[in-house]
């Protein structure tokens, strides 16, 4: 996918230079992250870039998805580096004022089969440095099994109960971020979408809204 196809679809007359900011949209499986980001891509201007989910790129490209500890570790290393490099590419893309990430580098802690220090060692950095990379974290809660959780969509393999466990681990991974917002699960996804979009709009430059 070309870099230009990741940008918002609406042309923008703003010629001001904006310091680039990265915002993570995260949460457990089935929370609606990808749907929200697709709406954002269609609604916001060309100065807003939406990065796809690294795990979808990795697994969708045929990376083995096995259940052994070694296989899970290597898969997360692959996902970690794809996410990191996508973010670094955008850091060098001067026209992107805001980069919306479908999960961030710290999401991998929720799936990592070893301890946190070994995960951070793969990037040679600290958790504090990774938290500082992102201007904000928008955490969307997944629905329960009786409130609309859809296990059969895309590459998702987790049950609603497993999604809730992963969601809690993601919450712990981003603990301490000063600009973290939670979007509760609702019976009406349109209402949930509206709440998430209102939060995202806060970080879009006013001239680009």
NORRABEL-V709723 format. One line per field, one symbol per residue. phi: phi as a letter, one per 40 degrees, with the letter a starting at -180 (. if undefined). burial: I if it has 24 or more other ideal C-beta (glycine too) atoms within 12 Angstrom, else O. Layout:
# NORRABEL-V709723
phi: ???
burial: ???
This chain:
# NORRABEL-V709723
phi: .cdccccdcccbccbccbccbbbcbbhcdgchdccccccccccccccbbbccccccccccchcdbbbccccccccccccdccccccccdcccbccccbbcbcgbdcddccbccbccdcccccbgabcccccccbcabbbcccccccbhcbcccgccbcccccccccdcccdccbdgccbbbbbccbccccccdccccccccdbcddcbc
burial: OOOOOIIIOOOIOOOOOIOIIIIIIIIIIIIIIIIIIIIIIOIIIIIIIIIIIIIIIIIOOOOOOOOOOOOIOOIIIIIIIIIIOIIOOIOOIOIIIIIIIIIIIIIIIIIIOOOOOOIIOIIOOOIOOIIOIIIIIIIIIIIOOOOOIOOOOOOIOIOIOOIIOIIOIIIOIIOOIOOIIIIIIOOOIOOIIOIIIOIIIOIIIOOIO
